[in-house]
Amino acid sequence: MTERDYYEILEVSKSASGEEIKKSFRQLAMQYHPDRNPNDKEAEAKFKEINEAYEVLKDDQKRAAYDRYGHQAFANGGGGNPFGGFDFNFSGGGFADIFSSVFEEFMGGGRARSARGAYEQRGEDVRYDVSITLAEAFAGVEKEISVDSTAVCEKCHGHGTNDGGKAPVCPHCNGSGKVRMQQGFFVMEQPCPQCHGSGYLVKDKCEACKGRGFVEHQKTLKVKIPAGIYDGARIRVVGGGLAGVRGGAAGDLYVFVSVETHQIYERMEHNLYAQIPVSICCAALGGSVKIPSLDGSKIELKVPAGSQSEDIIRIKGQGMSILRSTSRGDLFVKLKVETPVNLTARQKELLEEFRKESGEDCQPQEKSFLDKIKALFSD
């Protein structure tokens, strides 16, 4: 058991939440995993240290005991636990593998291997983030992306052996991928430290891939993003992830789409919303305003005479494309009647004449408001 501070090992503060501890563990476990650091004793020791720290801090009871007593909480006879701090589960028949949940956090891109010791191993999934404009989301677009990936080693055909043949069974675990360790009367299973749970051990390693069965590779793909896609949507590219090991299938590529904000339009589901300024004359007399559509055309917005600021005009079929459909949503335009500024002397003169000629019928809302004020003073 290490004597280093568990929080320091996982690079988190003592006030870190369970989710923060879990996230940091995943990153460190991936970084120091033996599969990614073959024949690196320092990385292997670091990996074991990370697992030990996480085994304690992920459990609320163990973490509380550690916070109070430190490493003594898990020493034999310390903290009231005669089994060195390990909890054993007797339900469901047999002992629980206390290490299995740790390895499931990172094996196979968040998916545990379906069977320890299976010869063919599926490659890890890969995530890629892509940003598109609202116009591209409206019309659909094809994006060419480059992803840091892996490819099956051509020299050993993915087996990792120098002769390109099938890797031999690990003699330490006899191909099971597991070894048993005994602590008192209890027997526990953990991944084999020699083959790291694969069940196969390569001694005469392929020089091209160093026994890994894969090589680093820059993969270029074209991803079709359909019209009407939403912000945060995920596109799965089957086989676009990391290469499998020893003949296993490649993982998948998951492209997460982020839609940029637009200067004019705001999207809500299938509909588009916009605020358009109109002159006081256009609002009073009626008229039309041309606004750009996401498909590059011009939309003629007809403004009825007597329109008020905050009035909303609906234009059917001019909204967003609907995913997997030929239909479109609607466009909702909110009018913002603009008061004229920087008037010339003649313009002021005309407005004065208009004010003198204006009656109550021209501004019914103002008349209604003034009537309410008069009623309040009368009361």
Secondary structure, DSSP 8 states (H G I E B T S, - for coil): ---S-HHHHTT--TT--HHHHHHHHHHHHHHH-TTTSTT-HHHHHHHHHHHHHHHHHTSHHHHHHHHHHGGGGGSTTGGG-TTTT-----TTSS---TTHHHHHTTTTTT---SSTT-SSB----EEEEEEE-HHHHHH-EEEEEEEEEEEE-TTTTTS-BTTSS---B-TTTTTSSEEEEEETTEEEEEE-TTTTTSSB--SSB-TTTTTSSEEEEEEEEEEEE-TT--TT-EEEETT-SS--BTT-----EEEEEEE---SS-EEETTEEEEEEEEEHHHHHH-EEEEEE-TTS-EEEEEE-TT--TT-EEEETT-S-B-TTSS-B--EEEEEEEE---S--HHHHHHHHHHHHH--TTT-HHHHHHHHHHHHHHH-
